[in-house]
Amino acid sequence: MAARPRFQAHETEVVWEVAEHGWIFVREDAQPGGADHVIFVNDLDARVSEIAARGIEPAEREIYSNGVRKVIYRDADGNEIGFGGVPSSERG
């Protein structure tokens, strides 16, 4: 039996907690090449720097009203993976 999502963010997005302080968000998208994944990490800036060292830069950066940040990377088919992080003031 598959684990139920921790919560449903909205009609087409669900969230699982995959480790302590580790979350994965999955959003439904019926379009081909529309896979969209977000992984929360402890240190978003470090993760973005590690990826940049490989020559890959984010396609977008977002900051939500609660201070949560997200960087988005896309491939040529339109699939995307994002990394998110809480504001540094909330990290332990």
Secondary structure, DSSP 8 states (H G I E B T S, - for coil): -----SEEEETTEEEEEEETTEEEEEE---STT--EEEEE-S-HHHHHHHHHTTT---SEEEE-TTS-EEEEEE-TTS-EEEEEE--GGG--
